[in-house]
Amino acid sequence: MPPTARLGLLGLTLALSACSALEGDKIDYKSASKGSTLEVPPDLQQLSRETRYATPGAVVSANALQAGQAVQPSGPSAAIDSLGDVRIERVGNQRWLVVNRPADKLWEPVREFWLENGFTLMLDQSNLGIMETDWAENRAKIPQDIIRATLGKVLDSLYSTGERDKFRTRLERNASGGTEIYVSHRGMAEVYSSSAKDATVWQARPVDPELETEFLRRMMVKLGASQEQAKAVVAASVQRPAAARVAAVNNVPVVQLAEGFDRAWRRVGLALDRTGFTVEDRDRSQGVYFVRYVAPGTDKKEPGFFSKLFSGAPAATPPLKYRIVVRSEGEASTVSVLNASGTPETSANAENIVRVLADDLK
């Protein structure tokens, strides 16, 4: 083994040994019971740039930590690590799988994968290539104290982490006849809504790229790789610098990417999934995603039927509809925002959307 490899392995071992909380497998999801599904509108106000990828106190598997802390040299070429007919690609903090199989041959194995990992699918649309899990709780995060160790099986339902996660999977056909698989995470946390701490609300918490990576690794195993092979491939994935910047073209805020259309289209789709937009439709031939957006500061709480009947309170402000457009010339692409009628948008909302997308694409 080369000296540099031994040093990297030693550093990884020390890092893992320092994290006493990460002993064994720390992922054990159970979907929320029926009738308790969280309904959370997308809200860019909660996606602050400083904390989007910070995960203080988060508990993930040691394998996920390994993927995140492995030495990751950067270079101009795309990060591609192959394993049979499956490889993983990485640009910036985004990773995805590329599988040399048609999408219709992968749909059922991927669907089984989420069910086997404790999730319930709330969206299962093979014609669109999209599946999405229900909100689920990672029960492995619950502390194993002596009381729970003794009575956990009897009173397990009384314990809760106060966090929920859901995952969206997108399968995209590529030009070579294979399939690209994208996994995006969204998280919620239960917090007190008053100083008296007598009520709680659910609010968005930062996207966790390590969780996304861990489920991609597990998916590789589902598709035929061994545990050891999948760990090695994920840990060896090289980060390709992502050149994404915010600019203004004819007074219209845009994101500029140093990538051709195919790559830019897929990465923008993953960024939209990650940042909580509701994608109503898409037209790849025109490079357009049709999305819904809740502007920061708008009231997102929908009054109940009796509240509206007796108080006359107005309904919550409906989400605004926009079009996210990807235009490319050679290996350069521009992402802009149009309003519902197809006119370039120059409002503060457009600037917020562009900034959030650029932050995820870096």
C-alpha positions in Angstrom: 0.0 0.0 0.0 1.5 3.4 -0.9 2.5 5.7 2.0 -0.2 8.3 1.1 -2.9 5.6 1.1 -1.7 4.4 4.6 -1.8 7.9 5.9 -5.3 8.4 4.5 -6.5 5.2 6.1 -4.9 6.1 9.4 -6.7 9.5 9.4 -10.0 7.9 8.6 -9.6 5.4 11.4 -8.8 8.1 13.9 -11.8 10.2 12.8 -14.1 7.3 13.1 -12.8 6.3 16.5 -13.4 9.8 17.8 -17.1 9.6 17.1 -18.4 7.3 19.8 -21.9 7.9 18.6 -21.2 6.2 15.3 -21.0 2.6 16.4 -22.4 0.2 14.0 -25.3 0.9 11.6 -27.1 4.1 12.5 -29.9 4.0 10.0 -33.2 2.3 10.8 -36.1 4.1 9.2 -39.8 3.6 9.9 -42.3 5.6 7.9 -44.8 7.7 9.8 -48.1 6.0 10.5 -51.0 6.6 8.2 -52.9 9.8 9.0 -49.8 11.5 10.4 -48.2 12.5 7.1 -46.5 15.9 7.4 -47.7 18.4 4.9 -45.0 21.0 4.4 -45.1 23.6 1.6 -41.8 24.5 0.0 -40.4 27.7 1.5 -37.0 29.1 0.5 -37.0 31.3 3.6 -36.0 28.3 5.6 -33.0 27.4 3.3 -30.4 29.7 4.7 -27.1 29.7 2.9 -25.0 29.4 6.0 -26.6 26.3 7.5 -27.9 24.3 4.5 -25.3 21.6 4.7 -24.4 21.8 8.4 -25.5 18.8 10.3 -24.5 19.4 14.0 -25.3 16.4 16.1 -26.6 14.4 13.2 -26.2 10.6 13.5 -25.4 8.8 10.3 -23.7 5.5 9.5 -20.0 5.1 9.8 -20.0 4.3 6.1 -21.6 7.6 5.3 -19.0 9.4 7.4 -16.3 7.5 5.6 -17.7 8.7 2.2 -17.7 12.3 3.5 -14.3 12.3 5.1 -12.3 10.4 2.6 -9.6 12.3 0.9 -11.2 13.9 -2.2 -8.7 15.4 -4.7 -10.2 17.8 -7.2 -9.4 18.0 -10.9 -10.9 19.1 -14.2 -12.3 15.7 -15.2 -15.6 14.3 -14.0 -15.5 12.0 -11.1 -16.4 8.5 -12.3 -15.9 5.3 -10.4 -17.1 2.1 -11.9 -18.3 -1.2 -10.5 -19.6 -3.6 -13.1 -22.3 -1.8 -15.0 -22.8 0.8 -12.1 -20.7 3.8 -11.6 -21.0 6.9 -9.3 -20.4 10.4 -10.6 -19.9 13.5 -8.5 -19.9 17.2 -9.1 -19.6 19.6 -6.2 -21.7 18.1 -3.3 -24.0 16.2 -5.7 -23.6 12.5 -6.4 -25.7 10.1 -8.5 -25.5 6.6 -10.0 -25.1 5.8 -13.7 -26.3 2.3 -14.5 -25.8 0.6 -17.9 -29.4 -0.8 -17.8 -32.7 0.6 -19.2 -34.9 2.5 -16.8 -37.7 -0.1 -17.1 -35.4 -2.8 -15.8 -34.4 -0.7 -12.8 -37.7 0.6 -11.6 -38.8 -2.4 -9.6 -35.4 -3.1 -7.9 -35.2 0.6 -6.9 -38.8 0.5 -5.6 -38.1 -2.7 -3.6 -35.0 -1.0 -2.2 -37.0 1.8 -0.5 -39.6 -0.6 0.8 -36.9 -2.9 2.2 -35.3 0.1 4.0 -38.5 0.8 6.0 -40.2 3.4 3.8 -43.7 3.8 2.4 -43.9 5.2 -1.1 -46.2 8.2 -1.4 -45.3 8.8 -5.1 -44.7 6.0 -7.5 -44.9 7.1 -11.1 -42.8 5.0 -13.5 -44.1 7.0 -16.5 -42.4 10.1 -15.0 -39.4 8.2 -13.5 -40.1 9.6 -10.0 -40.8 7.9 -6.7 -41.0 9.6 -3.3 -41.1 8.2 0.2 -43.4 9.3 3.0 -41.9 11.1 5.9 -40.0 8.6 8.0 -38.2 8.6 11.3 -34.7 7.3 11.8 -35.2 5.2 14.9 -31.5 4.5 15.3 -31.1 8.1 16.5 -33.0 7.4 19.7 -30.6 7.1 22.6 -30.4 3.5 23.9 -30.6 4.3 27.7 -31.3 1.6 30.3 -35.0 2.3 30.4 -35.5 1.9 26.7 -33.2 -1.1 26.6 -35.4 -2.7 29.2 -38.9 -1.6 28.1 -38.2 -0.5 24.5 -40.1 -3.3 22.8 -43.2 -2.5 24.9 -43.1 1.3 24.9 -41.1 1.9 21.7 -43.9 4.0 20.2 -43.5 6.6 23.1 -40.0 7.5 21.9 -39.4 9.9 19.1 -36.4 11.7 17.6 -38.4 14.9 16.7 -37.1 14.6 13.2 -38.5 13.2 9.9 -36.9 12.5 6.5 -38.2 11.8 3.1 -36.3 10.9 -0.1 -37.2 11.5 -3.8 -35.6 9.3 -6.5 -35.5 10.3 -10.1 -34.5 7.9 -12.9 -33.3 9.6 -16.1 -32.5 7.9 -19.4 -29.2 8.9 -20.9 -28.1 9.0 -24.5 -26.3 5.6 -24.3 -29.4 3.7 -23.3 -28.5 3.5 -19.6 -30.1 5.2 -16.6 -29.0 7.9 -14.1 -30.4 7.6 -10.6 -30.7 10.7 -8.4 -31.6 10.6 -4.7 -32.5 13.8 -2.9 -33.2 14.3 0.8 -35.6 16.6 2.6 -35.7 16.9 6.4 -38.1 18.3 9.0 -37.6 19.0 12.8 -40.2 19.4 15.5 -39.6 22.7 17.4 -41.5 24.6 20.1 -43.7 27.3 18.7 -44.0 29.3 21.9 -41.8 30.4 24.8 -44.1 28.4 27.2 -43.1 25.3 25.2 -46.7 24.1 25.2 -47.0 23.5 21.4 -44.8 22.4 18.6 -44.5 22.9 14.8 -42.6 21.2 12.1 -40.0 23.2 10.2 -37.5 22.4 7.5 -34.0 21.4 8.4 -30.9 21.4 6.1 -30.4 18.9 3.3 -28.1 16.1 4.4 -25.8 15.1 1.5 -24.2 12.3 3.6 -27.6 10.6 3.9 -28.0 10.9 0.1 -24.6 9.3 -0.4 -25.3 6.5 2.1 -28.5 5.5 0.3 -26.8 5.6 -3.1 -24.2 3.3 -1.6 -26.9 0.9 -0.3 -28.6 1.1 -3.7 -25.4 0.0 -5.4 -25.5 -3.1 -3.1 -29.1 -3.7 -4.1 -28.0 -3.6 -7.8 -25.4 -6.2 -7.4 -22.3 -4.8 -5.7 -20.9 -6.2 -2.4 -20.9 -4.1 0.7 -17.1 -3.8 0.6 -17.1 -2.8 -3.1 -19.7 -0.2 -2.7 -17.9 1.4 0.3 -14.6 1.5 -1.7 -16.2 3.1 -4.8 -18.1 5.8 -2.8 -15.0 6.6 -0.7 -12.9 6.9 -3.8 -15.2 9.2 -5.7 -13.3 12.3 -6.7 -15.0 15.7 -6.4 -15.2 17.7 -9.6 -15.3 21.5 -9.0 -18.7 22.9 -9.9 -18.5 26.2 -11.6 -21.8 27.8 -10.8 -22.2 31.6 -10.3 -25.0 34.1 -10.1 -25.0 36.8 -12.7 -27.4 39.3 -14.4 -28.2 39.1 -18.1 -30.3 42.0 -19.4 -31.2 42.8 -15.8 -32.5 39.2 -15.3 -30.9 37.2 -12.5 -29.4 33.9 -13.8 -27.2 31.0 -12.8 -24.3 30.3 -15.1 -22.8 26.8 -15.4 -19.7 25.6 -17.2 -21.6 22.5 -18.4 -23.5 21.3 -21.5 -27.2 20.9 -21.5 -27.5 17.2 -20.5 -25.5 17.6 -17.3 -26.9 21.0 -16.5 -30.5 19.8 -17.0 -30.0 16.8 -14.7 -28.2 18.8 -12.0 -30.8 21.5 -12.0 -33.5 18.9 -11.5 -31.6 17.4 -8.5 -31.2 20.9 -7.0 -35.0 21.6 -7.4 -35.7 18.3 -5.7 -33.3 19.0 -2.8 -34.4 22.5 -2.1 -38.1 21.7 -1.7 -39.7 23.1 -4.9 -42.8 21.3 -6.2 -42.1 20.3 -9.8 -45.4 20.1 -11.5 -44.2 19.2 -14.9 -41.1 19.3 -17.1 -40.3 19.6 -20.8 -36.8 18.5 -21.5 -37.0 19.3 -25.2 -37.6 23.0 -24.2 -35.4 22.9 -21.1 -38.2 23.9 -18.8 -39.2 22.8 -15.3 -42.7 24.0 -14.2 -42.5 24.7 -10.4 -44.5 26.1 -7.5 -42.8 28.4 -5.0 -43.9 29.9 -1.7 -42.4 33.4 -1.2 -40.5 34.1 2.0 -42.7 35.9 4.5 -46.1 34.6 3.2 -48.4 32.9 5.6 -48.2 29.2 4.9 -50.8 28.1 7.4 -54.1 27.1 5.8 -57.0 27.9 8.2 -59.3 25.0 9.0 -62.9 24.8 7.6 -64.6 26.1 10.8 -62.1 28.9 11.2 -62.8 30.2 7.8 -66.6 29.7 8.3 -66.8 31.7 11.5 -63.9 34.1 11.5 -63.9 34.9 7.8 -60.2 34.5 7.7 -58.8 34.5 4.2 -57.2 31.4 2.8 -53.4 31.2 2.8 -51.6 32.8 -0.1 -51.4 30.3 -2.9 -47.9 29.2 -4.2 -46.6 31.2 -7.1 -46.0 29.3 -10.4 -42.7 29.8 -12.3 -40.7 28.2 -15.0 -37.1 27.3 -14.5 -35.4 27.4 -17.9 -32.1 25.8 -18.9 -30.5 27.2 -22.0 -27.1 25.9 -23.3 -24.5 26.8 -25.9 -21.8 24.2 -26.2 -20.4 23.6 -22.7 -22.0 26.6 -21.1 -25.5 26.8 -19.7 -27.7 29.5 -18.2 -30.5 28.9 -15.8 -33.2 31.6 -15.5 -36.7 32.1 -14.0 -39.8 32.9 -16.1 -43.2 33.7 -14.7 -46.3 31.6 -15.4 -46.9 33.4 -18.7 -43.3 32.7 -19.9 -41.9 36.3 -19.4 -38.5 36.7 -17.8 -38.8 37.4 -14.1 -36.8 40.1 -12.4 -38.5 40.2 -9.0 -37.0 39.5 -5.6 -38.5 36.0 -5.8 -36.5 35.3 -8.9 -33.3 36.5 -7.2 -34.1 34.2 -4.2 -34.7 31.2 -6.4 -31.5 31.8 -8.4 -29.4 32.2 -5.3 -30.8 29.0 -3.7 -30.2 27.0 -6.9 -26.7 28.3 -7.3 -25.9 27.4 -3.7 -26.9 23.8 -4.3 -25.2 23.6 -7.7 -21.8 24.6 -6.2 
